[in-house]
Amino acid sequence: MEQQLLTVEAFAHYMRGAITIFFVFWCFKLYTYRRRNRMMRLLFYTTIFIAFSYIKDSVFLFAQWKNSFWLDDFVNTVDLLFIPLVCAFFIEATNPGYPTRRQLAALLSMQALFIPLFLIFPDEIVVFCAFSVACVIALSTIFLVVAFSVKYRRYIKLNYSYRDNIDVAWVELSCVAFFVSLFVYYFAFDYTTWLSEALYNVFSIALWTFLFLFSTRHRVVKMLKPEDNDEEQAAEKIEDPKSDNEEVMSHNYILAVRLEQKMSQDKLYLNPKLTSVDVATAIGTNKTYLSDYLNNTLNTSFFDYINTFRINEACRIIEMMPEQGRESMSVVAQKSGFNSLSSFHRYFVKLKGISPKSYYVNSLMKKN
């Protein structure tokens, strides 16, 4: 029994060393990404803080004062500073530009206030208050991330014909999983064993690997701010002061003719990175008019409109494929304008109700 306990303890120490090396490695890795955008800079700073925290814990483990309750409380109060940082990263990923530097500084200052407060009044109540504030920030972040993700997806659907590497589902999943695991760990801290600590570190490595890989592939979409949108709409009203029904119908007819021509003849949808701005420029209008026409006249979104053309193109290619020597579905997806096979398969099933391969089999049966 004692031998088993020693083995578990050794495994826990091994995992502590492994996760320390893991975060140090990603500090160097993210150094090259930090200039890409604000989201990556926030992730870089957060990773540095976490790596420093694990290094500090490893040093304290072998120090003579490792059993000091005062030091444990002080260190825990300092460690909570990473909560505002990681929260800022999650929010920035779903709503670029938010929180502002001033808001982030205010959050960090509010959390950091408990450090000198604990030095003056070294009491458990100060640590509890610091933890309570961190919990409020974390729970607020989960709510904001979910709310901003809904807004973000709506913006993507109205302005982009693809979602690969710009969707934020991974942010929602990472945010919820991270804070839930953190809450469980902190609330069960008094009952922590070597095994539970080792398992928590294993889970953390898996979660952060997922987060790091997706964040390095993610492309930040700059969403139009409300004030910019108001200015654009005001400019449009100046350019086109007539707004009676006849004028609107005439404009919609011209828009429909141009749009159909560009889609049917020029096949703009074959561009896998197509956006509403690209289409609006091609047909001689602006993004707002185009979105209004698609949403209110055709009752569809830009995303659905473009991908319907792509699926129809894919069906045409599939129906022409011979029984022998047919092209792979990844080639069909590429030729019909999709960024990836998974996106193609998902939307094909949504629109046609069957998979591309099943559609191909049905097509062969009709020929025979």
matplotlib code that plots the C-alpha trace (Angstrom):
import matplotlib.pyplot as plt

x = [0.0, 2.8, 4.6, 1.4, 1.1, 4.8, 4.1, 1.1, 3.0, 5.9, 3.4, 1.9, 5.4, 6.1, 2.9, 3.7, 7.1, 5.4, 2.8, 5.5, 7.6, 4.4, 3.6, 7.2, 7.3, 4.1, 5.6, 8.3, 5.9, 3.4, 6.2, 6.1, 2.3, 2.0, 2.1, -0.7, -3.5, -4.6, -6.2, -2.8, -1.0, -3.4, -2.9, 0.8, 0.8, -1.6, 0.7, 3.7, 1.8, 0.7, 4.2, 5.7, 3.1, 4.0, 7.7, 7.1, 5.1, 7.9, 10.5, 8.3, 7.8, 11.4, 11.8, 11.9, 8.9, 6.6, 4.3, 3.7, -0.1, 0.6, 2.7, 0.1, -2.6, -0.4, 0.6, -3.0, -4.0, -1.3, -2.2, -5.7, -4.4, -4.4, -8.2, -8.7, -6.1, -7.6, -11.1, -9.9, -8.6, -11.9, -13.9, -11.5, -11.8, -15.6, -15.8, -12.6, -11.6, -13.3, -12.4, -10.4, -7.1, -8.7, -11.3, -8.6, -6.4, -9.4, -10.1, -6.4, -6.2, -9.4, -7.9, -4.4, -5.8, -6.1, -2.3, -1.3, -4.6, -3.5, 0.0, -1.6, -4.4, -3.1, -6.5, -8.5, -11.3, -9.1, -8.3, -12.0, -12.9, -10.2, -11.5, -15.1, -14.2, -12.4, -15.5, -17.7, -15.3, -15.2, -19.0, -19.5, -17.0, -18.9, -22.1, -20.4, -18.7, -21.9, -23.8, -21.0, -20.7, -24.4, -23.8, -20.6, -22.2, -25.0, -22.4, -20.5, -23.7, -24.7, -21.2, -19.2, -19.7, -17.5, -16.8, -13.5, -11.0, -13.3, -16.0, -15.8, -17.4, -13.9, -13.8, -17.1, -16.1, -12.7, -14.1, -16.8, -14.5, -11.7, -13.7, -15.7, -12.5, -11.0, -14.0, -14.0, -10.3, -10.5, -13.6, -12.1, -8.7, -8.9, -9.6, -7.0, -4.9, -1.8, -3.9, -6.5, -3.8, -2.1, -5.4, -6.1, -2.8, -3.4, -6.8, -5.2, -2.6, -5.3, -7.5, -4.8, -3.4, -6.9, -7.0, -3.5, -4.0, -7.3, -6.2, -3.1, -5.4, -8.1, -8.5, -10.0, -13.0, -13.3, -16.9, -18.5, -19.1, -22.6, -21.4, -19.6, -22.8, -24.8, -22.4, -22.6, -26.4, -26.5, -24.2, -26.5, -29.5, -27.7, -26.8, -30.3, -32.9, -35.9, -37.2, -40.8, -41.9, -41.5, -37.9, -37.2, -38.8, -36.8, -33.6, -34.3, -35.0, -31.7, -29.9, -31.6, -30.6, -26.9, -26.7, -28.1, -25.7, -22.7, -23.7, -24.8, -22.3, -19.3, -19.7, -18.5, -19.4, -16.4, -14.2, -13.9, -13.1, -16.1, -17.6, -20.6, -18.2, -16.8, -20.3, -21.5, -18.5, -19.0, -22.6, -22.0, -23.8, -22.8, -22.9, -26.0, -28.2, -27.1, -27.8, -31.1, -32.1, -31.0, -32.6, -35.9, -36.6, -35.2, -35.5, -32.1, -28.6, -25.5, -24.0, -27.0, -27.4, -23.8, -23.6, -26.8, -25.1, -22.1, -24.2, -26.0, -22.6, -21.5, -24.7, -24.0, -20.4, -21.5, -24.2, -21.6, -19.2, -18.7, -19.1, -15.4, -12.6, -14.8, -13.3, -13.1, -15.6, -12.7, -12.1, -15.8, -15.9, -12.9, -14.3, -17.7, -16.1, -15.9, -13.0, -13.0, -14.6, -16.3, -18.0, -19.1, -20.5, -22.3, -24.0, -24.8, -26.6, -28.4, -29.7, -30.2, -31.0, -28.4, -24.6, -22.7, -21.8, -25.4, -26.4, -23.8, -25.1, -28.7, -27.4, -25.9, -29.1, -31.1, -28.7, -29.0]
y = [0.0, 2.4, 1.5, 2.4, 5.7, 6.5, 5.6, 7.9, 10.7, 10.2, 10.4, 13.6, 15.2, 13.9, 15.6, 18.8, 18.9, 17.9, 20.7, 23.2, 22.3, 22.3, 26.0, 27.1, 25.5, 27.3, 30.6, 30.3, 29.0, 31.9, 34.5, 34.2, 34.6, 37.6, 40.2, 38.6, 40.2, 41.3, 37.9, 36.1, 38.8, 38.2, 34.4, 34.9, 37.0, 34.6, 31.7, 33.5, 34.1, 30.4, 29.1, 31.4, 30.2, 26.5, 27.2, 29.1, 26.1, 23.7, 25.8, 26.2, 22.4, 21.9, 25.0, 24.8, 27.1, 25.0, 24.3, 27.9, 28.6, 32.4, 31.8, 29.5, 32.1, 34.9, 32.8, 31.9, 35.6, 36.4, 33.5, 34.7, 37.6, 35.3, 35.1, 38.6, 37.8, 34.6, 36.2, 39.0, 36.4, 34.5, 37.8, 39.2, 36.0, 36.4, 40.2, 41.7, 45.0, 44.2, 44.6, 47.8, 48.4, 50.6, 47.9, 45.2, 47.5, 48.1, 44.3, 43.6, 46.4, 45.2, 41.7, 42.9, 45.1, 42.0, 41.4, 44.5, 44.1, 40.6, 41.9, 44.4, 42.1, 38.5, 36.9, 34.1, 36.5, 38.5, 35.4, 34.5, 37.9, 37.7, 34.3, 35.6, 38.5, 36.1, 33.9, 36.8, 37.8, 34.2, 33.7, 37.0, 36.0, 32.7, 34.7, 37.3, 34.7, 32.9, 36.1, 37.5, 34.1, 34.4, 37.9, 36.8, 33.9, 36.1, 38.5, 35.7, 34.3, 37.7, 38.5, 35.4, 32.3, 30.1, 29.4, 27.5, 29.0, 31.9, 30.1, 30.5, 27.2, 26.2, 29.4, 28.6, 25.0, 25.9, 28.7, 26.6, 23.5, 25.7, 27.5, 24.4, 22.4, 25.3, 25.7, 22.0, 22.1, 25.1, 24.0, 20.5, 21.9, 20.8, 17.3, 17.1, 14.0, 13.3, 11.3, 14.1, 16.7, 14.5, 13.9, 17.7, 18.4, 15.7, 17.3, 20.8, 19.7, 18.2, 21.3, 23.8, 21.8, 22.0, 25.8, 26.5, 24.6, 26.2, 29.7, 29.5, 28.6, 31.1, 34.2, 37.2, 38.8, 42.6, 43.1, 46.4, 48.7, 50.1, 53.7, 52.7, 51.0, 54.2, 56.3, 53.9, 53.9, 57.7, 57.9, 55.6, 57.8, 60.8, 58.9, 57.7, 60.1, 58.4, 55.6, 55.0, 51.5, 51.9, 53.0, 50.1, 47.6, 49.0, 48.8, 45.2, 44.2, 45.6, 44.0, 40.6, 40.7, 41.6, 39.1, 36.2, 37.1, 37.1, 33.8, 31.9, 33.2, 34.4, 31.8, 34.0, 31.3, 29.2, 31.6, 29.8, 33.1, 35.0, 37.7, 40.0, 42.9, 41.0, 40.3, 43.8, 45.3, 42.9, 43.9, 47.6, 48.1, 48.1, 45.5, 47.0, 47.0, 43.4, 42.2, 43.9, 42.3, 38.8, 39.0, 40.8, 39.9, 36.4, 35.6, 34.1, 34.9, 35.5, 32.3, 30.2, 31.9, 31.3, 27.8, 26.8, 27.7, 25.6, 22.6, 22.9, 23.0, 20.0, 18.1, 18.9, 17.6, 14.4, 13.7, 13.9, 11.5, 8.1, 4.8, 4.0, 6.5, 9.0, 11.9, 12.0, 14.0, 16.3, 17.2, 17.8, 20.0, 22.0, 22.4, 23.6, 26.4, 24.9, 25.4, 21.9, 18.5, 18.7, 22.0, 20.5, 17.3, 19.2, 21.6, 19.0, 16.9, 20.0, 21.0, 17.6, 15.4, 12.7, 12.5, 13.3, 9.6, 8.6, 11.2, 9.8, 6.2, 7.5, 9.3, 6.1, 4.1, 6.7, 6.4, 2.6]
z = [0.0, 0.9, -2.3, -4.3, -2.5, -3.3, -7.0, -7.1, -5.5, -8.0, -10.8, -9.4, -9.3, -12.8, -14.1, -12.3, -14.1, -17.4, -17.2, -16.2, -19.3, -21.3, -20.5, -20.8, -24.3, -25.3, -24.0, -26.7, -29.3, -28.8, -28.8, -32.7, -32.7, -30.3, -33.1, -35.1, -33.2, -29.7, -28.9, -29.4, -27.3, -24.4, -24.7, -24.7, -21.5, -19.8, -20.7, -19.3, -16.0, -15.8, -16.6, -13.9, -11.4, -12.0, -11.8, -8.6, -7.2, -8.1, -6.3, -3.2, -3.1, -2.2, 0.0, 3.8, 4.2, 1.9, 4.8, 5.7, 5.7, 5.4, 2.3, 0.8, 1.2, -0.2, -3.2, -3.9, -3.8, -6.3, -8.6, -8.9, -11.1, -14.0, -14.0, -15.5, -18.1, -19.3, -19.2, -21.4, -23.8, -24.1, -24.5, -27.1, -29.1, -29.3, -29.4, -30.9, -29.2, -25.9, -23.1, -23.8, -22.2, -19.5, -18.7, -18.5, -16.3, -14.0, -13.7, -12.9, -10.4, -8.6, -8.3, -7.4, -4.6, -2.4, -2.5, -0.4, 1.6, 2.6, 3.6, 5.9, 7.1, 6.8, 7.3, 5.5, 4.9, 2.5, 0.5, 0.5, -0.8, -3.5, -4.6, -4.6, -6.9, -9.2, -9.3, -10.2, -13.0, -14.3, -14.2, -15.9, -18.6, -19.3, -19.7, -22.0, -24.1, -24.8, -25.5, -27.8, -29.6, -30.6, -32.0, -33.6, -35.4, -36.7, -38.1, -39.8, -41.3, -42.7, -44.1, -44.8, -47.0, -44.8, -41.2, -41.2, -38.8, -37.9, -35.9, -32.1, -31.0, -29.6, -27.5, -25.8, -25.2, -23.8, -21.6, -20.0, -19.6, -18.1, -15.5, -14.5, -13.9, -12.1, -9.8, -9.0, -8.2, -6.0, -4.1, -3.6, -2.7, 0.9, -0.2, -2.9, -3.1, -5.2, -7.7, -8.1, -8.6, -11.2, -13.0, -12.9, -14.6, -17.2, -18.0, -18.0, -20.6, -22.8, -22.5, -23.1, -26.1, -27.6, -26.9, -28.2, -31.4, -32.2, -31.3, -33.6, -36.5, -35.6, -37.8, -36.0, -37.7, -37.2, -36.6, -37.7, -34.7, -34.3, -34.8, -38.1, -39.3, -38.5, -40.5, -43.4, -43.4, -43.1, -46.1, -48.1, -47.3, -48.6, -51.8, -52.3, -50.9, -52.6, -50.5, -51.9, -52.8, -56.5, -56.1, -53.7, -56.1, -59.0, -57.0, -55.9, -59.5, -60.7, -57.8, -58.5, -62.2, -61.4, -58.6, -60.7, -63.5, -61.2, -59.6, -62.7, -65.2, -63.3, -60.5, -57.7, -55.2, -56.3, -54.3, -50.9, -49.1, -50.6, -48.4, -48.7, -49.5, -52.4, -53.9, -53.2, -55.0, -58.0, -58.5, -57.9, -54.6, -50.9, -48.2, -46.4, -49.6, -50.4, -46.9, -46.8, -50.1, -49.1, -45.6, -46.4, -50.0, -50.3, -46.6, -46.4, -45.1, -47.2, -45.8, -46.9, -50.2, -51.3, -50.0, -51.8, -55.1, -54.0, -53.2, -56.5, -58.2, -56.2, -57.3, -60.9, -60.6, -58.7, -61.3, -64.1, -62.4, -64.0, -62.1, -62.6, -61.8, -60.0, -58.1, -54.4, -52.4, -51.2, -54.8, -55.3, -52.3, -53.5, -57.0, -55.7, -53.5, -50.1, -47.7, -46.2, -46.7, -43.3, -44.1, -47.5, -45.9, -43.1, -45.4, -48.1, -45.5, -44.2, -47.7, -49.3, -46.4, -47.4, -47.6, -50.8, -51.2, -50.9, -53.4, -55.8, -55.4, -56.0, -59.1, -60.5, -59.8, -61.8, -64.7, -64.7]

ax = plt.figure().add_subplot(projection="3d")
ax.plot(x, y, z, "-o")
ax.set_aspect("equal")
plt.show()
